[in-house]
């Protein structure tokens, strides 16, 4: 089976099998191969493997698809050629040569007697069995289990660190350092424990996550930026409106990446992104969060306007009207987080369809109820922090505290939504075929 080697020669190198049929690559987790890089579009390209033919088709990506450095819209690639999706280099690797048939002798390393130090080993087995509890790592890729052992230099290597050529007597696999023929390691892999399969057990860690990686820097810089934005917004005019569009567009783009990263069950921090396409990175996310807010809270707002109810100070309101408006507000607040999750995962505003959102709310009822309760508590803590900061009567402090609290809890909430999806993704079934 052909393979794709992503980020060759780097610490982030990984191998992706290329099965027969169609395979979609992109930044969105819904793709067959998800590439979490800002230079890669949500749905970047499609690769179709049919027999020995491999065809790559660009799907209207922002930063383009390249073959041997040349931009392409559709092209046939061969093993040995290099593709590039945005900033991600990808090598196309063909099928490895088949090893000759051989009799296999398995020797348990834990019990096998080594040859005397003064006497050279007169026999080298074709295959070793490695202990299940601790497979040997590759010499140059510690995160990858070794597949071959060089009997001369006693180093272990993965598939990428050996040479293949005809003429061998056992495996046809040779050490790149000393050119000795390697023997195979029979490695039994043990799946690592999944820390985020239990959503409720992961909740405490969500409140620590914003301080990991570049989180503290983001909180400080973001709070200062929000404070400056608040001061500039007081002057009004188109300039202030433009700043609000830029801020909320960038923030929702950041929120989407937080959700998408957490939805893969990783602890990876989302770094600052570079705006390469103003419409795709700023304008489109701004209208997405604007439409989500309008759809969720428009019913309550319209009813309050028609009945002339002040939502901030609802005094002298008929009981039945107050109940209806309150129910509409609570319904919109309950619909809002799941809408953000769906739009972030599908990367389209059409994911707000009630046929998607409402069933999802019931399929993960316990987890989603926990999310709503925690978000309500977070909202109360944010308001409390702002109130206390306002009592201190220190210039700029209330704005800074409000911004810092808002950004911190925003990261916690997006992390919460992403891990909820990860823990119950099979029950949600959004991308099941």
N, C-alpha and C positions, 0 to 999 in steps of 0.2 A: 504494500500500500504506500503510495506517495505520502510525503509529509511536508509540513511547513515549519521552518525554523525561525521563530520570532526573536528579534533582537539578538542576532548571532554575535558571539564573541563578547557579550556583556554579562553582568551579574543577573539580569532579568531574562536571560535566554530560556526559551521553552519550546518544546516540540508539540505540534498539533497534527494528528493524523488527518489525512485527506481522503475520506471514503468516496465511493462512487455516488454520483448524484450531485445535488446542489447544496452549497454551504454559504451562508451569509456571514460576513465579518463586519464589525463596527463597535462603537463605544457602548451601545445600548445592551443591557443584559439579555434582551430578547433575541439577540443574534446567536447563531450557532457557535461562533467564536467571539467572545467579548474581549475587546482590547481597551482597557481603561486609560486612555491617553487623550489629552485635549485636542491634539492635532488630527485625531480620527473622528469622522462624523458618526452620528448615531447609527445609521445604516450605511456603511461606507462602500462596500463592494460585494460582489457575488462570484464565487468560484464554482465552476461546474466541471466535475471529473467524469469522463466517459471513456472507459477502456484506458488507453494510454494517452488520450487527449485531455489537456487541462486548459480551460478557458476562463479568463478573468474579465469581469465586466464591472466597470465603475457605475455606481448608483447615484450619480449626481453629488458626489462628496464635495465638501468645501475646499479641502487642501489637495485633492486629486489623488489618482493612482498612477504609479510609475513602474515601468519595466526597463531595467538596465538604465535608469536615469531619464528615460523619455516618457512624457505623459501619454496615457492611453485611455480610451473609452471602452475598448474591448480588444482583447488580444489572446493569442494562444501562447502558453508558456511551456518551457521544457525544464526538466530537472537540471540543476546547476545554475539557472538564471536567478536574478535577484529582483524582487518586487519592493515597492515602498508605498505604504499607506500613510499619508501625512508625513510624520517624522519617524515612523516605525519601519525598520528594515526587515524584510522577510526573504529567506532563502527557500527555494523549492528543491526538495530532496527526493530523489527517486527511490525505487525499491532496492534494498541492499541485496548483494549477490547471495544466492542460496548456498549454505554450507554443505559440503559433501556428507552423505550418510555415514554414520559412524556408530560403533558400539559405545555406549555411555557407561562409565563407571563412576558411581557417586561415593564420595568420601566425606564423612562428617568431620568438619574442622575441629569440632569440640572434643572429639575422641581419637582422631587419627594420630598415630605416632609419627613425629617428624623424623627425617633421616638424620643420622649422626652428623654433627657439625663438620667433622673432618672428611666425610665421604660425600661426594656429589650424588644427588638423587639420580638413580638409573631409570626411573620411571616417572612420568608426569601424567596424571589423569586428565581425561578430556573435559571433565566437569566437576566442579566442587559444589557441595551443598552448604549454603550459608545459614547461620542461625536465624530463626524467624524473629526473635526478640530484638535483634540489633543488626540489620543488614549493613554491610560495609559501604561507606559513602565513596563516591568518585573522588579521585585525587584532586581534580581541578574544579569539580562542581559538588561541594559538600552536601547540597540539598538533594542531590540525585543519587539513587542507589547504584552501586557499581554492577556492571554486567560481565566484566572480564578481568582476569588476573594475569599479569605478566610473570611467568616463573623465573625470569632472570633478575629483574629489578624489584620484584615483589611489590608492585604498585597495582592498585585497582582502578579501573576506568569505566565510564559509562559509554553508551553507543557513540557519542560525539567525539570522544577523545582517543579513538583507535583508528587504525588504517585497515582498509579492506582491499585485498588483491589476490589474484589466483596464485596457486603454487603451494599453499599450506597443506600440511598433512592431517590437521585436525579441524580447525575452525575457519581458517582463511582470514582470521583477525590478527593484526600485528601491532605491537607496541610502537608508538611513534618515536620513543626515546632510544630504545636499543634494538628495535626491529625484530625482536623475538616474537614467535607466535604465541598468542594468548590462549588461555583456557577459559571456558565458560563458567560463570558463577550462577548457580541455580538459586535465585533470590525469591523468597516468599515475602510479599509486602503485607504490612499490617496498616490498615487505615487509621490515621490519627484521630484522636477524640475530637468531636465537634462541639466546641464550647458554646455555640450559639443555637444549637438545636432546641434548647429550652429557653423560650423568651423570658419567662419570669425570673430564671436564674441570672439572666444577662442584664436585668434592669439596673442593679447598683452600679455596674461598670459604665453605663451610659452617662452618668453624672460626672465621671472622672475623665471620660474620653476628650472633652473640649480642651483639656490641659496637656494633652499628648502632642508630640510632634511640633508643628508650628501653630498650635491652637492658641497659646497664650499671646503670641505676637499678633495673631489675627484679632483677638479680643481687644487688645490695646489700640491697635491701629484702626480697627473698625469703629470703636467707641469714639475716638478722636474725630474720625471722618464724619460720623453721624452728628457729633456736636457742631462741627463746622457747617454741615449741611443744614442743621436746624437754624443756626444764626443767619445763614444766607437766605433761607426760605422766608424769613420774616420780612425781607424786602419785597417779596412777591415778584410778579412779572414772569416772562417766558424763561428767563435764566434759571429761576428757582424750579419751575416746572421741568425743565430739561434735566436739572440735577436729580430730581426725584425719579424721573424715568430711568436715568443711568443707574442710580443706586438700586432701585427695586428690580430692574432687569438683571443687573449683575448679581444681586442677592438671591434671586430665584434660581438663576443658573447655578450658583453655589449650592443652594438647597437641593437642587436636583442631583448634583454630583455627590453630595453627602448621602442622599437616599440610595443612589445607585451603588455606591461603594459599600455601604452597610448591607445592602441586599445581597452582596456576594459573600457575606459572612467573614469579612476581614477586619483587621484593626488599622488598615491603611488610612493615614490622614490625607485629606483632600487639600492639596497645595493651592496657592493663588494661581488663577488661570490668566493667561494673556489673551486679550481681546483681539482676535484676528479678523473677525467678520462682525461689524457693528450690528447688522440686522439679526444675524443668527445668535450672537452672544449677548446682546442687550435688548433690542427691540422685541424680538420674538418671545423671550422669557418674560418681559414686562407685560405684554398683552396676555400671556398665559396666566400669570398670577392675578392680573386684573379681572379676566373673565371668570376665574375660579371664585374670586371674592364676590363678583356681581351675581353669579348664578346661585351661590350659597346663601347670600344675605339679601338679595333683591326682594323676595316675597315679604319678609318682615319689614323692610324699608318702605315698600309700596303700601302695605297695610297701614303702617304708622303715618305715612303722608296723607292717605285718604281720610283716615280717622283723626288726623291732627294730634297725634300722640308724640310727645317728646321722649325719645328712647332713653335719654340721659336723665330725665327727671319726670317719670310717668306719674303725675299727680292728677287727681280728679278724673281718672279714666274708668269707664264702665267695666265691671268685672269680666264680663264675657269677652269684651274686646281685648282687655289686657291678657287674658288667658290665650287667645288666638295668636296675638302678636308674640307673646312669650314662647309659645310652642313653635312658632315659625323661626324665632331666633335660635332656640335650642336645636331644632332640626338642622338649620344651616350650620351651626357650630359642630354638630355630629357628622355632617356630610363633608365638611371642609378638609379634615386631615386625610381621609381616605381618597379624596379627590386629588390632593397633592401627591400622595403615593402613586395613584394610578397614572396621572399625567407624567410624573417623573419616570416611571417604568416604561410606559408606552411611547413617551416623547411626542404626544399629540394631545390637543385639548379635547378631542373626541372621546378620550378615555373617561371623561366625566359622565358618560352615559349612565343613567340610573340602572340599566340592565347589567352594568359592570359593577357599579359602586354598591348598590343595595345588597345583592347576593354576597358580595365579599364581606360586608359588615356582619352578616349572619354566620358566614362560614368560620370567621375568626372572632366570634362574639366575645369570648373571655379576654383574649388579648387586646381586642380593640376597645372594650370597655375599660380595661386598665389604662390604655393609652389616653382615652378621653379624661379619666379621672386625674391622671398625672398632669395632663395639659391644663386642666382647670386649676390644679394646685400651683403649677408653674405660673399661670397668669396672675393668681392672687399674690404670689411671692414677688413677682415683678412690680405689681402696683404698690405693694407694701414698701419695697425698696425705693421706689420713686417718691413715695410720700415722706419717708424718713429723710431722704436726701434733701427734699424741699424744705423741711423744718430747720435744717442747718443754716440756711440763708447764706450760702457760699456761692459766689458767681461761677457759673458753668458746671458746678458739681452735680446738680440734679440731672442735667442733660447727659453728662458723662456717665453717671451711675445708671440712668435709664438705658443708655446705649449699650453699656457693658452687660447689664442683666439681660437685655433683649437678645444680644448676639449669643451669649452663653446658653440661654435656654432654647434659642433657635437651633443650635447645633445638637443639643440634647434631644429635642423633639424630632428632628430629621433622622438622627441615629435610631431613635425609638421606632419610627415608621419602617426604616430599612430592615432592621433586625426582626421586626414583626413579620415582614414579608418573607425574610429568609427562613425563619422558623416554621412558617405555615405555607410555604410556596406551593407545596403539592396540594394542599387543601384549596388554596385559591385557584390554582389551575389556569392562571392567566396565559401562560405560554405553552401549555400542553398541546401536543399535536394530535 
